[in-house]
Amino acid sequence: LLPRGVAEAPDRALPADRPERHEIRSLIEATQRSVAAIEARAADFAGATGRIAHHELGAFDAREWLRFATIHNRHHLAIIDEILGGEDR
């Protein structure tokens, strides 16, 4: 996982001060749908050679973006689990 407290999220990515449990569940479900859509198109990305810049980490190709997204989402799910006290999401 990514280390906690090393980077600061941009303002546009900050959640409400006290998100409601149903809002968290809704975001997780939306993310799961997005991941499934990306996984369904994984073969489309295999030959991609272009690179897109990350605001802090430099330019990634499609494979690197998918890897980063996986690591980044696991990081946020760990934070959610901590906030919820290990309860079922």
Backbone as XML, in Angstrom:
<?xml version="1.0"?>
<chain id="A" units="angstrom">
  <residue number="1" name="LEU">
    <atom name="N" x="0.835" y="-1.198" z="0.000"/>
    <atom name="CA" x="0.000" y="0.000" z="0.000"/>
    <atom name="C" x="0.868" y="1.245" z="0.000"/>
  </residue>
  <residue number="2" name="LEU">
    <atom name="N" x="0.255" y="2.349" z="-0.322"/>
    <atom name="CA" x="0.949" y="3.627" z="-0.294"/>
    <atom name="C" x="1.118" y="4.066" z="1.153"/>
  </residue>
  <residue number="3" name="PRO">
    <atom name="N" x="2.233" y="4.732" z="1.458"/>
    <atom name="CA" x="2.397" y="5.230" z="2.831"/>
    <atom name="C" x="1.399" y="6.345" z="3.106"/>
  </residue>
  <residue number="4" name="ARG">
    <atom name="N" x="0.918" y="6.404" z="4.325"/>
    <atom name="CA" x="-0.067" y="7.422" z="4.709"/>
    <atom name="C" x="0.649" y="8.724" z="5.056"/>
  </residue>
  <residue number="5" name="GLY">
    <atom name="N" x="0.042" y="9.838" z="4.685"/>
    <atom name="CA" x="0.532" y="11.145" z="5.088"/>
    <atom name="C" x="1.703" y="11.684" z="4.290"/>
  </residue>
  <residue number="6" name="VAL">
    <atom name="N" x="2.105" y="11.009" z="3.216"/>
    <atom name="CA" x="3.245" y="11.464" z="2.428"/>
    <atom name="C" x="2.816" y="12.512" z="1.411"/>
  </residue>
  <residue number="7" name="ALA">
    <atom name="N" x="1.686" y="12.288" z="0.768"/>
    <atom name="CA" x="1.182" y="13.215" z="-0.241"/>
    <atom name="C" x="-0.126" y="13.808" z="0.234"/>
  </residue>
  <residue number="8" name="GLU">
    <atom name="N" x="-0.461" y="14.957" z="-0.318"/>
    <atom name="CA" x="-1.713" y="15.608" z="0.038"/>
    <atom name="C" x="-2.640" y="15.597" z="-1.175"/>
  </residue>
  <residue number="9" name="ALA">
    <atom name="N" x="-3.867" y="15.194" z="-0.949"/>
    <atom name="CA" x="-4.846" y="15.145" z="-2.033"/>
    <atom name="C" x="-5.186" y="16.548" z="-2.500"/>
  </residue>
  <residue number="10" name="PRO">
    <atom name="N" x="-5.388" y="16.705" z="-3.820"/>
    <atom name="CA" x="-5.842" y="18.022" z="-4.295"/>
    <atom name="C" x="-7.240" y="18.314" z="-3.758"/>
  </residue>
  <residue number="11" name="ASP">
    <atom name="N" x="-7.562" y="19.588" z="-3.602"/>
    <atom name="CA" x="-8.858" y="19.993" z="-3.040"/>
    <atom name="C" x="-10.030" y="19.314" z="-3.727"/>
  </residue>
  <residue number="12" name="ARG">
    <atom name="N" x="-9.959" y="19.163" z="-5.063"/>
    <atom name="CA" x="-11.088" y="18.584" z="-5.816"/>
    <atom name="C" x="-11.345" y="17.123" z="-5.436"/>
  </residue>
  <residue number="13" name="ALA">
    <atom name="N" x="-10.369" y="16.484" z="-4.778"/>
    <atom name="CA" x="-10.497" y="15.071" z="-4.432"/>
    <atom name="C" x="-10.860" y="14.852" z="-2.964"/>
  </residue>
  <residue number="14" name="LEU">
    <atom name="N" x="-10.970" y="15.914" z="-2.196"/>
    <atom name="CA" x="-11.257" y="15.768" z="-0.772"/>
    <atom name="C" x="-12.735" y="15.474" z="-0.552"/>
  </residue>
  <residue number="15" name="PRO">
    <atom name="N" x="-13.040" y="14.513" z="0.313"/>
    <atom name="CA" x="-14.447" y="14.183" z="0.602"/>
    <atom name="C" x="-15.058" y="15.193" z="1.570"/>
  </residue>
  <residue number="16" name="ALA">
    <atom name="N" x="-16.349" y="15.066" z="1.764"/>
    <atom name="CA" x="-17.029" y="15.863" z="2.786"/>
    <atom name="C" x="-16.389" y="15.554" z="4.132"/>
  </residue>
  <residue number="17" name="ASP">
    <atom name="N" x="-16.515" y="16.480" z="5.066"/>
    <atom name="CA" x="-15.910" y="16.272" z="6.384"/>
    <atom name="C" x="-16.376" y="14.982" z="7.050"/>
  </residue>
  <residue number="18" name="ARG">
    <atom name="N" x="-17.645" y="14.693" z="6.932"/>
    <atom name="CA" x="-18.205" y="13.500" z="7.565"/>
    <atom name="C" x="-19.132" y="12.804" z="6.574"/>
  </residue>
  <residue number="19" name="PRO">
    <atom name="N" x="-18.548" y="12.065" z="5.625"/>
    <atom name="CA" x="-19.422" y="11.392" z="4.650"/>
    <atom name="C" x="-20.319" y="10.375" z="5.339"/>
  </residue>
  <residue number="20" name="GLU">
    <atom name="N" x="-21.517" y="10.253" z="4.841"/>
    <atom name="CA" x="-22.468" y="9.283" z="5.365"/>
    <atom name="C" x="-22.085" y="7.897" z="4.862"/>
  </residue>
  <residue number="21" name="ARG">
    <atom name="N" x="-22.424" y="6.889" z="5.656"/>
    <atom name="CA" x="-22.109" y="5.500" z="5.305"/>
    <atom name="C" x="-22.670" y="5.127" z="3.925"/>
  </residue>
  <residue number="22" name="HIS">
    <atom name="N" x="-23.881" y="5.567" z="3.620"/>
    <atom name="CA" x="-24.478" y="5.228" z="2.325"/>
    <atom name="C" x="-23.714" y="5.898" z="1.180"/>
  </residue>
  <residue number="23" name="GLU">
    <atom name="N" x="-23.131" y="7.087" z="1.432"/>
    <atom name="CA" x="-22.328" y="7.754" z="0.403"/>
    <atom name="C" x="-21.046" y="6.961" z="0.129"/>
  </residue>
  <residue number="24" name="ILE">
    <atom name="N" x="-20.450" y="6.452" z="1.178"/>
    <atom name="CA" x="-19.236" y="5.643" z="1.030"/>
    <atom name="C" x="-19.560" y="4.381" z="0.240"/>
  </residue>
  <residue number="25" name="ARG">
    <atom name="N" x="-20.640" y="3.707" z="0.621"/>
    <atom name="CA" x="-21.033" y="2.484" z="-0.103"/>
    <atom name="C" x="-21.308" y="2.780" z="-1.576"/>
  </residue>
  <residue number="26" name="SER">
    <atom name="N" x="-21.975" y="3.893" z="-1.847"/>
    <atom name="CA" x="-22.293" y="4.281" z="-3.221"/>
    <atom name="C" x="-21.010" y="4.516" z="-4.026"/>
  </residue>
  <residue number="27" name="LEU">
    <atom name="N" x="-20.029" y="5.176" z="-3.435"/>
    <atom name="CA" x="-18.756" y="5.419" z="-4.115"/>
    <atom name="C" x="-18.005" y="4.119" z="-4.373"/>
  </residue>
  <residue number="28" name="ILE">
    <atom name="N" x="-18.029" y="3.215" z="-3.411"/>
    <atom name="CA" x="-17.365" y="1.920" z="-3.601"/>
    <atom name="C" x="-18.028" y="1.154" z="-4.746"/>
  </residue>
  <residue number="29" name="GLU">
    <atom name="N" x="-19.349" y="1.151" z="-4.771"/>
    <atom name="CA" x="-20.072" y="0.448" z="-5.838"/>
    <atom name="C" x="-19.779" y="1.073" z="-7.203"/>
  </residue>
  <residue number="30" name="ALA">
    <atom name="N" x="-19.725" y="2.397" z="-7.273"/>
    <atom name="CA" x="-19.413" y="3.075" z="-8.537"/>
    <atom name="C" x="-17.998" y="2.728" z="-8.982"/>
  </residue>
  <residue number="31" name="THR">
    <atom name="N" x="-17.081" y="2.668" z="-8.049"/>
    <atom name="CA" x="-15.702" y="2.305" z="-8.375"/>
    <atom name="C" x="-15.631" y="0.867" z="-8.873"/>
  </residue>
  <residue number="32" name="GLN">
    <atom name="N" x="-16.363" y="-0.027" z="-8.226"/>
    <atom name="CA" x="-16.373" y="-1.425" z="-8.668"/>
    <atom name="C" x="-16.906" y="-1.549" z="-10.093"/>
  </residue>
  <residue number="33" name="ARG">
    <atom name="N" x="-17.937" y="-0.771" z="-10.433"/>
    <atom name="CA" x="-18.465" y="-0.781" z="-11.795"/>
    <atom name="C" x="-17.430" y="-0.253" z="-12.785"/>
  </residue>
  <residue number="34" name="SER">
    <atom name="N" x="-16.730" y="0.799" z="-12.410"/>
    <atom name="CA" x="-15.691" y="1.364" z="-13.286"/>
    <atom name="C" x="-14.563" y="0.371" z="-13.503"/>
  </residue>
  <residue number="35" name="VAL">
    <atom name="N" x="-14.137" y="-0.293" z="-12.442"/>
    <atom name="CA" x="-13.069" y="-1.287" z="-12.559"/>
    <atom name="C" x="-13.505" y="-2.420" z="-13.470"/>
  </residue>
  <residue number="36" name="ALA">
    <atom name="N" x="-14.723" y="-2.886" z="-13.332"/>
    <atom name="CA" x="-15.222" y="-3.964" z="-14.189"/>
    <atom name="C" x="-15.231" y="-3.530" z="-15.653"/>
  </residue>
  <residue number="37" name="ALA">
    <atom name="N" x="-15.622" y="-2.286" z="-15.915"/>
    <atom name="CA" x="-15.631" y="-1.784" z="-17.296"/>
    <atom name="C" x="-14.213" y="-1.722" z="-17.863"/>
  </residue>
  <residue number="38" name="ILE">
    <atom name="N" x="-13.266" y="-1.305" z="-17.055"/>
    <atom name="CA" x="-11.865" y="-1.244" z="-17.498"/>
    <atom name="C" x="-11.331" y="-2.650" z="-17.737"/>
  </residue>
  <residue number="39" name="GLU">
    <atom name="N" x="-11.612" y="-3.562" z="-16.808"/>
    <atom name="CA" x="-11.142" y="-4.946" z="-16.964"/>
    <atom name="C" x="-11.690" y="-5.567" z="-18.239"/>
  </residue>
  <residue number="40" name="ALA">
    <atom name="N" x="-12.929" y="-5.243" z="-18.591"/>
    <atom name="CA" x="-13.544" y="-5.789" z="-19.799"/>
    <atom name="C" x="-12.833" y="-5.297" z="-21.058"/>
  </residue>
  <residue number="41" name="ARG">
    <atom name="N" x="-12.133" y="-4.179" z="-20.949"/>
    <atom name="CA" x="-11.429" y="-3.607" z="-22.103"/>
    <atom name="C" x="-9.912" y="-3.730" z="-21.977"/>
  </residue>
  <residue number="42" name="ALA">
    <atom name="N" x="-9.428" y="-4.547" z="-21.068"/>
    <atom name="CA" x="-7.989" y="-4.662" z="-20.823"/>
    <atom name="C" x="-7.205" y="-4.959" z="-22.096"/>
  </residue>
  <residue number="43" name="ALA">
    <atom name="N" x="-7.727" y="-5.795" z="-22.970"/>
    <atom name="CA" x="-7.022" y="-6.127" z="-24.214"/>
    <atom name="C" x="-6.834" y="-4.890" z="-25.092"/>
  </residue>
  <residue number="44" name="ASP">
    <atom name="N" x="-7.750" y="-3.938" z="-25.015"/>
    <atom name="CA" x="-7.635" y="-2.710" z="-25.799"/>
    <atom name="C" x="-6.427" y="-1.874" z="-25.377"/>
  </residue>
  <residue number="45" name="PHE">
    <atom name="N" x="-6.013" y="-2.014" z="-24.134"/>
    <atom name="CA" x="-4.912" y="-1.214" z="-23.614"/>
    <atom name="C" x="-3.543" y="-1.856" z="-23.825"/>
  </residue>
  <residue number="46" name="ALA">
    <atom name="N" x="-3.526" y="-3.128" z="-24.128"/>
    <atom name="CA" x="-2.266" y="-3.880" z="-24.195"/>
    <atom name="C" x="-1.247" y="-3.261" z="-25.139"/>
  </residue>
  <residue number="47" name="GLY">
    <atom name="N" x="-1.680" y="-2.774" z="-26.292"/>
    <atom name="CA" x="-0.744" y="-2.226" z="-27.258"/>
    <atom name="C" x="-0.585" y="-0.719" z="-27.194"/>
  </residue>
  <residue number="48" name="ALA">
    <atom name="N" x="-1.200" y="-0.085" z="-26.231"/>
    <atom name="CA" x="-1.136" y="1.374" z="-26.132"/>
    <atom name="C" x="0.292" y="1.828" z="-25.834"/>
  </residue>
  <residue number="49" name="THR">
    <atom name="N" x="0.753" y="2.809" z="-26.567"/>
    <atom name="CA" x="2.124" y="3.308" z="-26.376"/>
    <atom name="C" x="2.163" y="4.732" z="-25.849"/>
  </residue>
  <residue number="50" name="GLY">
    <atom name="N" x="1.018" y="5.409" z="-25.828"/>
    <atom name="CA" x="0.983" y="6.785" z="-25.349"/>
    <atom name="C" x="1.203" y="6.870" z="-23.848"/>
  </residue>
  <residue number="51" name="ARG">
    <atom name="N" x="1.512" y="8.070" z="-23.398"/>
    <atom name="CA" x="1.740" y="8.310" z="-21.981"/>
    <atom name="C" x="0.910" y="9.524" z="-21.569"/>
  </residue>
  <residue number="52" name="ILE">
    <atom name="N" x="0.372" y="9.466" z="-20.370"/>
    <atom name="CA" x="-0.412" y="10.567" z="-19.814"/>
    <atom name="C" x="0.209" y="10.954" z="-18.476"/>
  </residue>
  <residue number="53" name="ALA">
    <atom name="N" x="0.368" y="12.249" z="-18.275"/>
    <atom name="CA" x="1.044" y="12.743" z="-17.073"/>
    <atom name="C" x="0.162" y="12.650" z="-15.837"/>
  </residue>
  <residue number="54" name="HIS">
    <atom name="N" x="0.779" y="12.245" z="-14.743"/>
    <atom name="CA" x="0.200" y="12.339" z="-13.405"/>
    <atom name="C" x="0.738" y="13.644" z="-12.818"/>
  </residue>
  <residue number="55" name="HIS">
    <atom name="N" x="-0.056" y="14.368" z="-12.049"/>
    <atom name="CA" x="0.349" y="15.686" z="-11.554"/>
    <atom name="C" x="1.576" y="15.666" z="-10.640"/>
  </residue>
  <residue number="56" name="GLU">
    <atom name="N" x="1.906" y="14.525" z="-10.068"/>
    <atom name="CA" x="3.058" y="14.432" z="-9.160"/>
    <atom name="C" x="4.089" y="13.391" z="-9.595"/>
  </residue>
  <residue number="57" name="LEU">
    <atom name="N" x="3.670" y="12.354" z="-10.268"/>
    <atom name="CA" x="4.523" y="11.184" z="-10.466"/>
    <atom name="C" x="5.090" y="11.024" z="-11.879"/>
  </residue>
  <residue number="58" name="GLY">
    <atom name="N" x="4.823" y="11.963" z="-12.764"/>
    <atom name="CA" x="5.338" y="11.844" z="-14.119"/>
    <atom name="C" x="4.340" y="11.162" z="-15.042"/>
  </residue>
  <residue number="59" name="ALA">
    <atom name="N" x="4.809" y="10.801" z="-16.225"/>
    <atom name="CA" x="3.937" y="10.220" z="-17.246"/>
    <atom name="C" x="3.871" y="8.703" z="-17.117"/>
  </residue>
  <residue number="60" name="PHE">
    <atom name="N" x="2.662" y="8.166" z="-17.235"/>
    <atom name="CA" x="2.436" y="6.725" z="-17.174"/>
    <atom name="C" x="1.877" y="6.252" z="-18.512"/>
  </residue>
  <residue number="61" name="ASP">
    <atom name="N" x="2.222" y="5.019" z="-18.878"/>
    <atom name="CA" x="1.526" y="4.396" z="-20.010"/>
    <atom name="C" x="0.286" y="3.691" z="-19.454"/>
  </residue>
  <residue number="62" name="ALA">
    <atom name="N" x="-0.512" y="3.089" z="-20.324"/>
    <atom name="CA" x="-1.783" y="2.492" z="-19.892"/>
    <atom name="C" x="-1.568" y="1.421" z="-18.830"/>
  </residue>
  <residue number="63" name="ARG">
    <atom name="N" x="-0.581" y="0.561" z="-19.014"/>
    <atom name="CA" x="-0.317" y="-0.505" z="-18.044"/>
    <atom name="C" x="0.070" y="0.090" z="-16.688"/>
  </residue>
  <residue number="64" name="GLU">
    <atom name="N" x="0.897" y="1.127" z="-16.713"/>
    <atom name="CA" x="1.317" y="1.759" z="-15.463"/>
    <atom name="C" x="0.152" y="2.469" z="-14.773"/>
  </residue>
  <residue number="65" name="TRP">
    <atom name="N" x="-0.748" y="3.093" z="-15.554"/>
    <atom name="CA" x="-1.919" y="3.734" z="-14.954"/>
    <atom name="C" x="-2.819" y="2.703" z="-14.276"/>
  </residue>
  <residue number="66" name="LEU">
    <atom name="N" x="-3.014" y="1.565" z="-14.925"/>
    <atom name="CA" x="-3.850" y="0.519" z="-14.327"/>
    <atom name="C" x="-3.230" y="0.007" z="-13.029"/>
  </residue>
  <residue number="67" name="ARG">
    <atom name="N" x="-1.920" y="-0.174" z="-13.030"/>
    <atom name="CA" x="-1.235" y="-0.617" z="-11.810"/>
    <atom name="C" x="-1.368" y="0.435" z="-10.709"/>
  </residue>
  <residue number="68" name="PHE">
    <atom name="N" x="-1.133" y="1.699" z="-11.069"/>
    <atom name="CA" x="-1.255" y="2.783" z="-10.101"/>
    <atom name="C" x="-2.673" y="2.849" z="-9.534"/>
  </residue>
  <residue number="69" name="ALA">
    <atom name="N" x="-3.674" y="2.753" z="-10.406"/>
    <atom name="CA" x="-5.067" y="2.822" z="-9.958"/>
    <atom name="C" x="-5.381" y="1.697" z="-8.973"/>
  </residue>
  <residue number="70" name="THR">
    <atom name="N" x="-4.859" y="0.513" z="-9.233"/>
    <atom name="CA" x="-5.074" y="-0.625" z="-8.328"/>
    <atom name="C" x="-4.472" y="-0.335" z="-6.955"/>
  </residue>
  <residue number="71" name="ILE">
    <atom name="N" x="-3.222" y="0.108" z="-6.940"/>
    <atom name="CA" x="-2.540" y="0.407" z="-5.676"/>
    <atom name="C" x="-3.242" y="1.548" z="-4.946"/>
  </residue>
  <residue number="72" name="HIS">
    <atom name="N" x="-3.593" y="2.589" z="-5.682"/>
    <atom name="CA" x="-4.222" y="3.770" z="-5.100"/>
    <atom name="C" x="-5.588" y="3.437" z="-4.500"/>
  </residue>
  <residue number="73" name="ASN">
    <atom name="N" x="-6.379" y="2.638" z="-5.204"/>
    <atom name="CA" x="-7.696" y="2.273" z="-4.680"/>
    <atom name="C" x="-7.585" y="1.364" z="-3.465"/>
  </residue>
  <residue number="74" name="ARG">
    <atom name="N" x="-6.614" y="0.465" z="-3.437"/>
    <atom name="CA" x="-6.404" y="-0.360" z="-2.236"/>
    <atom name="C" x="-6.058" y="0.516" z="-1.041"/>
  </residue>
  <residue number="75" name="HIS">
    <atom name="N" x="-5.253" y="1.537" z="-1.286"/>
    <atom name="CA" x="-4.869" y="2.493" z="-0.247"/>
    <atom name="C" x="-6.124" y="3.151" z="0.338"/>
  </residue>
  <residue number="76" name="HIS">
    <atom name="N" x="-7.011" y="3.622" z="-0.542"/>
    <atom name="CA" x="-8.224" y="4.286" z="-0.069"/>
    <atom name="C" x="-9.188" y="3.315" z="0.598"/>
  </residue>
  <residue number="77" name="LEU">
    <atom name="N" x="-9.274" y="2.088" z="0.115"/>
    <atom name="CA" x="-10.135" y="1.095" z="0.776"/>
    <atom name="C" x="-9.635" y="0.792" z="2.187"/>
  </residue>
  <residue number="78" name="ALA">
    <atom name="N" x="-8.313" y="0.777" z="2.377"/>
    <atom name="CA" x="-7.760" y="0.563" z="3.719"/>
    <atom name="C" x="-8.153" y="1.713" z="4.646"/>
  </residue>
  <residue number="79" name="ILE">
    <atom name="N" x="-8.141" y="2.927" z="4.123"/>
    <atom name="CA" x="-8.558" y="4.085" z="4.923"/>
    <atom name="C" x="-10.037" y="3.977" z="5.266"/>
  </residue>
  <residue number="80" name="ILE">
    <atom name="N" x="-10.852" y="3.595" z="4.290"/>
    <atom name="CA" x="-12.291" y="3.428" z="4.533"/>
    <atom name="C" x="-12.522" y="2.364" z="5.606"/>
  </residue>
  <residue number="81" name="ASP">
    <atom name="N" x="-11.816" y="1.237" z="5.504"/>
    <atom name="CA" x="-11.963" y="0.183" z="6.506"/>
    <atom name="C" x="-11.608" y="0.705" z="7.892"/>
  </residue>
  <residue number="82" name="GLU">
    <atom name="N" x="-10.571" y="1.524" z="7.963"/>
    <atom name="CA" x="-10.172" y="2.091" z="9.249"/>
    <atom name="C" x="-11.257" y="3.032" z="9.785"/>
  </residue>
  <residue number="83" name="ILE">
    <atom name="N" x="-11.801" y="3.878" z="8.912"/>
    <atom name="CA" x="-12.848" y="4.820" z="9.323"/>
    <atom name="C" x="-14.085" y="4.060" z="9.815"/>
  </residue>
  <residue number="84" name="LEU">
    <atom name="N" x="-14.435" y="2.994" z="9.108"/>
    <atom name="CA" x="-15.615" y="2.227" z="9.479"/>
    <atom name="C" x="-15.342" y="1.260" z="10.622"/>
  </residue>
  <residue number="85" name="GLY">
    <atom name="N" x="-14.126" y="1.229" z="11.101"/>
    <atom name="CA" x="-13.800" y="0.360" z="12.222"/>
    <atom name="C" x="-13.828" y="-1.108" z="11.865"/>
  </residue>
  <residue number="86" name="GLY">
    <atom name="N" x="-13.511" y="-1.437" z="10.607"/>
    <atom name="CA" x="-13.487" y="-2.826" z="10.182"/>
    <atom name="C" x="-14.862" y="-3.412" z="9.940"/>
  </residue>
  <residue number="87" name="GLU">
    <atom name="N" x="-15.906" y="-2.580" z="10.052"/>
    <atom name="CA" x="-17.266" y="-3.072" z="9.813"/>
    <atom name="C" x="-17.449" y="-3.370" z="8.332"/>
  </residue>
  <residue number="88" name="ASP">
    <atom name="N" x="-18.454" y="-4.128" z="8.035"/>
    <atom name="CA" x="-18.778" y="-4.438" z="6.652"/>
    <atom name="C" x="-19.116" y="-3.163" z="5.896"/>
  </residue>
  <residue number="89" name="ARG">
    <atom name="N" x="-18.477" y="-2.978" z="4.741"/>
    <atom name="CA" x="-18.769" y="-1.814" z="3.907"/>
    <atom name="C" x="-20.099" y="-2.027" z="3.261"/>
  </residue>
</chain>
